[in-house]
Structure formats: C-alpha cells, structure tokens
Amino acid sequence: MDAQDIKQDLLTELLSENEIQARLKEIAGQIEKDYQGKDLLLVGVLKGAIMVVADLARAMSRHVEMDWMAVSSYGYGTTSSGVVRILKDLDQDIKDRNVLIVEDIVDSGLTLSWLQKNLISRGPTSVEVMALLRKPEALTVELEPKYIGFDIPNEFVVGYGLDYGEKYRNLRSVASLHPDVYSGD
C-alpha cells in the first residue's frame, strides 16, 4: 500500500495537523492551570492515544508523568462490542494521584466509562478525561470529559493514532474512512 492508496481510502479530511496541534496547545495550557502545584499522571490508552499523549505532553512546560493502559472492545470491527478487556495494565500505583486519562476518541463511551470507573476504584485523588475527539451523536452512556479537542460527526475516522485494522494511524490529520474500505464489517 503506497501513499496514493491511502488517499483513495479517505473521504474527507476533518482536521488538519495544524488544527490538531493548535488545539492540543490550548488544552495543555488549561491543564497546566488546572493542575498547578499538583502532581499529574497522564494515562494514555493504547494504541490510539499515543500521538495525543506525546503531543499533549510536549505542549506542556511542567513535569508530567506518563503511564499506559491497553483495553479492547473493538477488535478489528468498527463498533464497540461493549465487552472490555484489559490487555496491558498500569505499571504504577495511582492511589492518591491526580490521573488524567488521555483518549483519542469518545465514540459510544462504553469503554471509557468502564475504564474511568476501574481507575476510580484504585483510590486516586482525581480521575478526569481528556479526549481529542468526541462523537456526541454516538454516545450511549453519561460521560463528560473535562477536556475535549473537537466534536466530530458520527463517521468512522482514521489518522493521528486512530486506525482501522491497525492501518492509517500514521496519518498526521484525521479523516473519514471511505465505507468501501470497511463495508464487510
């Protein structure tokens, strides 16, 4: 698959690299104000949030620690199964810590809601959520991230860490994927 093949798979670019970086810089500034004088642990949700965590952390001028979790409710499909499995747990104890879950996208909210409850049960000082993208029309649970990058339409999107079948993560922008690519799901 070459670059031309990738472009043919995309319908519309929803967010450019510049738009994403500018918004992450704004959010980083707000996070720095909100957590001034407090410790902060960014918990990235693998694999999709890798780009978001990296660029968000680089936009901050304060010390932040990072840890990672991998959870799955999608597999190779385009919709959440609702059954969440922990594939990789945190490496450190979060008791009495300020935790900020960093997520690439809030779709149905099922996985993120489950993850937030799971982390709260571990005794942190606080657990908040930062999501680069949110699909308000797709939400099926009550979930309000503290920080939201962009609200987007209820389309299947790829790029900037978001994938379909482990492809497209390396795109620097976010784009809607042509339905012909995933119509077999």
matplotlib code that plots the C-alpha trace (Angstrom):
import matplotlib.pyplot as plt

x = [0.0, 1.5, 0.5, -1.8, -3.7, -4.2, -5.6, -8.1, -9.4, -10.3, -13.5, -12.9, -10.2, -11.9, -9.0, -5.6, -2.3, -2.1, -5.7, -4.9, -1.6, -3.1, -6.0, -3.6, -1.6, -4.7, -5.7, -2.2, -2.4, -5.7, -4.4, -1.3, -3.6, -6.0, -3.2, -0.8, 1.0, -0.4, 1.2, -0.3, -0.2, -1.2, -2.7, -2.7, -5.0, -3.1, -2.7, -4.8, -3.8, 0.0, 0.1, -2.2, -0.3, 3.1, 2.0, 0.0, 2.9, 5.3, 3.0, 3.3, 6.1, 5.5, 6.6, 4.2, 4.4, 3.0, 1.7, -0.2, -3.1, -4.4, -8.0, -10.1, -13.7, -13.4, -11.1, -11.0, -14.5, -15.8, -18.2, -17.6, -18.7, -19.3, -17.1, -13.9, -10.7, -7.5, -4.7, -2.0, -2.5, -0.7, 2.9, 2.4, 0.0, -2.4, -3.5, -3.6, -2.6, -4.2, -4.9, -5.8, -7.0, -5.9, -8.0, -8.0, -11.8, -15.0, -17.5, -20.2, -18.4, -18.8, -15.1, -14.0, -16.8, -15.7, -12.1, -12.9, -14.8, -12.0, -9.4, -11.5, -11.8, -8.0, -8.1, -6.7, -7.2, -8.9, -9.6, -10.5, -10.6, -9.1, -10.3, -9.1, -12.3, -15.9, -18.9, -21.8, -24.4, -22.8, -22.7, -24.7, -23.6, -23.4, -19.8, -18.4, -14.7, -13.1, -11.2, -12.4, -10.4, -13.1, -16.7, -16.9, -19.7, -20.7, -18.4, -15.7, -12.4, -8.8, -5.4, -3.4, -3.4, -6.8, -6.8, -8.8, -7.2, -4.0, -3.6, -3.9, -2.5, 0.4, -1.7, -0.9, -4.6, -8.0, -10.1, -13.3, -12.7, -14.5, -17.2, -16.0, -12.9, -14.8, -18.1, -17.5, -17.8]
y = [0.0, 3.3, 6.9, 7.1, 4.0, 5.7, 8.9, 6.9, 5.2, 8.6, 10.5, 13.9, 15.4, 16.6, 18.0, 19.1, 18.5, 22.3, 22.4, 19.4, 20.9, 24.3, 22.7, 20.5, 23.5, 25.3, 22.2, 21.8, 25.4, 24.8, 21.5, 23.4, 26.0, 23.3, 21.2, 24.0, 22.8, 19.3, 16.1, 14.8, 11.4, 11.1, 7.7, 7.1, 4.5, 2.4, 2.3, 5.2, 7.8, 7.5, 10.6, 12.6, 11.9, 12.6, 15.9, 17.0, 16.3, 18.2, 21.2, 21.4, 23.2, 21.4, 18.0, 15.2, 11.5, 9.1, 5.5, 3.4, 1.0, -1.1, -2.0, -3.5, -3.6, -3.3, -6.0, -5.4, -4.0, -0.5, -0.6, -1.4, -4.8, -3.3, -6.1, -4.5, -6.5, -5.1, -6.1, -4.0, -2.5, 0.4, 0.0, 2.2, 2.6, 5.5, 5.7, 9.4, 10.6, 13.0, 11.0, 12.3, 9.6, 10.7, 9.1, 9.5, 9.4, 9.0, 7.1, 5.2, 6.0, 2.4, 1.6, 4.9, 4.9, 1.4, 2.5, 5.6, 3.5, 0.9, 3.6, 5.4, 2.1, 2.2, 5.2, 8.2, 11.8, 12.5, 10.9, 13.2, 12.6, 14.4, 13.2, 14.6, 13.7, 13.2, 12.0, 13.4, 11.6, 8.2, 8.5, 5.8, 6.5, 9.5, 10.7, 14.2, 14.6, 17.5, 18.4, 17.9, 18.7, 18.6, 17.3, 15.4, 13.8, 10.2, 8.9, 6.2, 8.2, 7.4, 9.1, 10.7, 7.4, 6.2, 3.0, 0.5, -2.9, -1.4, 0.9, 4.6, 5.5, 7.3, 10.0, 13.4, 14.5, 13.0, 11.9, 9.9, 6.5, 5.5, 3.0, 0.7, 0.0, -1.4, -2.4, -6.1, -5.4]
z = [0.0, -1.1, -0.2, -3.2, -1.9, 1.5, 0.0, -2.1, 1.1, 2.7, 2.1, 3.8, 5.9, 9.1, 11.0, 9.7, 11.5, 12.3, 13.7, 16.0, 17.2, 17.9, 19.9, 21.9, 22.8, 24.1, 26.2, 27.5, 28.8, 30.5, 32.1, 33.4, 35.1, 36.5, 38.0, 39.1, 42.2, 41.9, 40.6, 37.3, 35.7, 32.1, 31.4, 27.7, 26.2, 23.8, 20.9, 19.6, 22.1, 21.5, 19.3, 21.5, 24.7, 23.1, 21.6, 24.6, 27.0, 24.7, 24.7, 28.5, 30.3, 33.6, 34.8, 33.9, 34.3, 31.8, 32.0, 29.6, 29.5, 26.7, 26.7, 23.9, 23.0, 19.2, 17.8, 14.0, 13.8, 13.5, 16.6, 20.2, 21.4, 24.9, 26.5, 27.8, 28.3, 29.9, 27.6, 29.5, 32.9, 34.5, 35.7, 38.7, 41.6, 41.2, 44.8, 45.9, 42.4, 40.0, 36.9, 33.5, 31.1, 27.6, 24.9, 21.1, 20.7, 22.6, 20.5, 22.3, 25.6, 26.9, 27.0, 28.5, 31.1, 32.2, 32.3, 34.4, 36.9, 37.1, 37.8, 40.4, 42.2, 42.7, 45.1, 43.2, 44.3, 41.0, 37.6, 34.7, 31.0, 28.0, 24.6, 21.4, 19.6, 20.6, 18.6, 20.6, 18.4, 19.2, 23.0, 24.7, 28.3, 30.5, 30.1, 30.1, 29.5, 31.3, 28.1, 24.6, 21.5, 18.8, 18.4, 15.1, 13.1, 13.7, 10.9, 11.1, 11.2, 11.0, 11.4, 14.2, 16.0, 15.0, 13.0, 11.0, 11.2, 12.5, 9.4, 9.0, 12.5, 10.9, 9.1, 10.5, 10.1, 11.0, 8.1, 7.5, 6.0, 2.8, 3.7, 0.9, 3.0, 5.9, 4.4, 5.2, 9.0]

ax = plt.figure().add_subplot(projection="3d")
ax.plot(x, y, z, "-o")
ax.set_aspect("equal")
plt.show()
